């Protein structure tokens, strides 16, 4: 249960109170509170940015499996009943991509231009990739998680696998002429789409070697063929996507913040699949 024990590392992304100056006016950071779930890719994208910016952020865990996000109290905080939710003093903001842009604009300092370039065309491509993540790439994860939590799913169906492969293909096309998903440098889009991509690997890995010793339950099949999960090796089919994910995983903030959450999500999903399979 090392992955679960590592959740304590998330309790506080705390280095120092960050103050930057914009147009000669000082902006002092108010109390930041992030409501999140460790298994949530959108929440992890915000936490990675917080780590990059050295933000002092209080973490409040929301147990999605126990449906804590569906309580009346949480609905008052966020009518969408999703995580993450950011509270900055008396200001509340929901939806991870909006939170990413807000935090970077207010507290980003020297990181602002690098992670969200001001050039209109470049910024629009970054937005395009973030909207792709919100509207398409993350959708299967959200759907599969709901079906798994509610006992309706005990593994991937062929339809789920086909949808994941199609979305990997979109990412592969984005990467055809650049190192990162939006530009040749890491941007906010890589934090959002990268957190999703690494979570998708819990269902359909891009690195076949890492499936050794892991049972991936498919609907009607207890174990996928050696070296892949329902498909041929993603390292062969999607080499650019594979390289991009490996590049992201080498970033210190990805290893520190994202990796423990991915491990937790992977273990949780596969344990629930086994439980759901036995209850049928």
Residue pairs with C-beta under 8 A, 6 or more apart in sequence:
2 263
3 260
3 263
3 264
3 266
3 267
4 264
4 267
6 260
6 263
6 264
7 38
7 61
7 260
7 264
9 256
9 260
10 36
10 38
10 47
10 59
10 257
10 260
10 261
11 59
12 57
12 58
12 59
13 47
13 50
13 51
13 55
13 56
13 57
13 59
13 257
14 56
14 57
15 54
15 55
15 56
16 54
16 56
17 28
17 29
17 56
18 29
18 53
18 54
18 55
18 56
18 107
18 109
19 26
19 27
19 28
19 29
20 27
20 107
20 108
20 109
20 110
21 27
27 106
27 107
29 55
29 56
29 107
30 88
30 89
31 58
31 87
31 88
31 89
32 50
32 55
32 56
32 57
32 58
32 86
32 87
32 88
33 57
33 58
33 59
33 60
33 86
33 87
34 43
34 46
34 47
34 50
34 57
34 58
34 59
34 60
34 84
34 85
34 86
34 87
35 60
35 62
35 74
35 77
35 78
35 83
35 84
35 85
35 86
35 87
36 43
36 44
36 46
36 47
36 59
36 60
36 61
36 62
36 83
36 84
36 85
37 43
37 61
37 62
37 63
37 64
37 69
37 83
38 44
38 61
38 260
38 261
38 264
38 265
39 64
39 145
39 261
39 264
39 265
39 268
40 64
40 83
40 84
40 261
41 138
41 141
41 195
41 196
41 198
41 199
41 261
41 265
42 82
42 83
42 84
42 95
42 96
42 97
42 138
42 192
42 195
43 83
43 84
43 96
43 261
44 195
44 257
44 258
44 261
45 96
45 100
45 191
45 192
45 194
45 195
46 84
46 86
46 96
46 99
46 100
46 103
47 57
47 59
47 257
48 191
48 195
48 253
48 254
48 257
48 258
49 100
49 103
49 104
49 115
49 188
49 191
50 57
50 103
51 253
51 256
51 257
52 111
52 115
52 253
53 103
53 104
53 107
53 108
53 109
53 111
55 103
55 107
62 68
62 69
62 74
62 83
64 83
64 145
64 149
65 149
65 268
68 74
69 78
69 81
69 82
69 83
70 81
74 81
75 81
77 85
77 92
78 85
78 92
78 94
80 94
80 95
82 94
82 95
84 94
84 96
84 99
85 92
85 93
85 94
86 92
86 93
86 94
86 99
86 102
86 103
88 102
88 106
93 99
93 102
95 134
96 192
97 130
97 131
97 133
97 134
97 188
97 192
100 130
100 188
100 191
100 192
101 116
101 188
104 111
104 112
104 115
104 116
104 188
105 112
105 116
108 115
108 116
114 185
114 186
114 187
115 186
115 187
115 188
115 191
116 123
116 126
116 187
116 188
117 123
117 126
117 183
117 187
122 182
122 183
125 182
125 183
126 182
126 183
126 187
126 188
126 189
128 182
129 174
129 181
129 182
129 189
129 192
129 193
130 188
130 189
130 192
130 193
132 170
132 174
132 193
133 189
133 192
133 193
133 196
134 192
136 167
136 170
137 167
137 170
137 171
137 193
137 196
137 197
137 200
138 196
140 160
140 163
140 164
140 167
140 200
140 203
141 196
141 199
141 200
141 203
144 153
144 156
144 160
144 203
144 269
145 269
147 153
148 269
148 272
148 273
148 276
149 272
151 276
151 279
152 276
153 219
153 273
153 276
154 217
154 219
154 273
154 274
154 276
154 277
154 280
155 216
155 217
155 218
155 219
155 220
155 221
155 273
155 277
156 164
156 203
156 204
156 216
156 217
156 218
156 219
156 229
156 230
157 218
157 219
158 219
158 230
160 203
161 204
161 218
161 229
161 230
161 231
164 200
164 203
164 204
165 204
165 231
165 237
167 200
168 200
168 204
168 206
168 234
168 237
168 238
168 241
169 238
171 181
171 193
171 197
171 238
171 240
171 241
171 244
172 238
172 240
172 241
174 181
174 182
175 181
175 240
175 241
175 243
175 244
176 240
178 184
179 185
179 244
179 247
180 186
180 187
180 189
180 190
180 244
180 247
181 187
181 189
181 190
181 193
181 194
181 244
182 189
182 190
186 248
186 251
190 248
194 244
194 245
194 248
194 254
194 258
195 258
197 241
197 244
197 245
197 248
198 245
198 248
198 249
198 254
198 258
198 259
198 262
199 262
199 265
201 207
201 245
201 262
201 266
202 262
202 265
202 266
202 269
202 270
203 216
203 229
203 269
204 229
204 230
204 231
204 234
205 211
205 228
205 229
205 234
206 234
206 235
206 238
206 241
206 242
206 245
207 234
207 235
207 242
207 245
207 246
208 227
208 228
208 233
208 234
208 235
209 227
211 224
211 226
211 227
211 228
211 229
212 226
214 270
215 222
215 223
215 270
216 223
216 224
216 229
216 230
216 270
217 223
217 270
217 273
217 274
217 277
218 224
218 229
218 230
224 230
227 233
228 234
231 237
234 241
234 242
235 242
248 254
249 255
249 258
249 259
